[in-house]
Amino acid sequence: MSSDNWVIVKITLPEGVVHKLLRGWSGGYLDGDSWHMNSGIVRAEVEDDYILFHGQSGSVYKCYKNAQRLSNVTAGIYNTLKNMAPAQVEIVDEFQ
């Protein structure tokens, strides 16, 4: 399932840098919005209008290029991470 919105979060740790995919979905009246952050991005493949992100766990996430943004829910998650370690957490445009 592709997400409604997504961003790449770069986290700098003493042992190195990890890039994680923070994704969100808009819910309906009964189920609400949801989010997921993967274990870490290993590689990315650009295809047509989407990007395939390959995670450390072996999962592959299909994200549409035009959905790269924060939602209210994912912005809250990102801000919580940023407040915990402001110099170590940032949103980046690309996975390198």
Secondary structure as the mmCIF struct_conf table of DSSP 4:
data_model
#
loop_
_struct_conf.conf_type_id
_struct_conf.id
_struct_conf.beg_label_comp_id
_struct_conf.beg_label_asym_id
_struct_conf.beg_label_seq_id
_struct_conf.end_label_comp_id
_struct_conf.end_label_asym_id
_struct_conf.end_label_seq_id
BEND BEND1 ASP A 4 ASP A 4
STRN STRN1 ASN A 5 LEU A 13
TURN_TY1_P TURN_TY1_P1 PRO A 14 GLU A 15
STRN STRN2 GLY A 16 TRP A 25
TURN_TY1_P TURN_TY1_P2 TYR A 29 ASP A 31
STRN STRN3 SER A 34 MET A 37
BEND BEND2 SER A 39 SER A 39
STRN STRN4 ILE A 41 GLU A 47
TURN_TY1_P TURN_TY1_P3 ASP A 48 ASP A 49
STRN STRN5 TYR A 50 GLY A 55
TURN_TY1_P TURN_TY1_P4 GLN A 56 SER A 57
BEND BEND3 GLY A 58 GLY A 58
STRN STRN6 VAL A 60 TYR A 64
HELX_RH_3T_P HELX_RH_3T_P1 LYS A 65 ALA A 67
STRN STRN7 GLN A 68 GLN A 68
BEND BEND4 ARG A 69 ARG A 69
HELX_RH_AL_P HELX_RH_AL_P1 ASN A 72 MET A 84
BEND BEND5 ALA A 85 ALA A 85
TURN_TY1_P TURN_TY1_P5 PRO A 86 GLN A 88
STRN STRN8 VAL A 89 VAL A 92
BEND BEND6 ASP A 93 GLU A 94
#
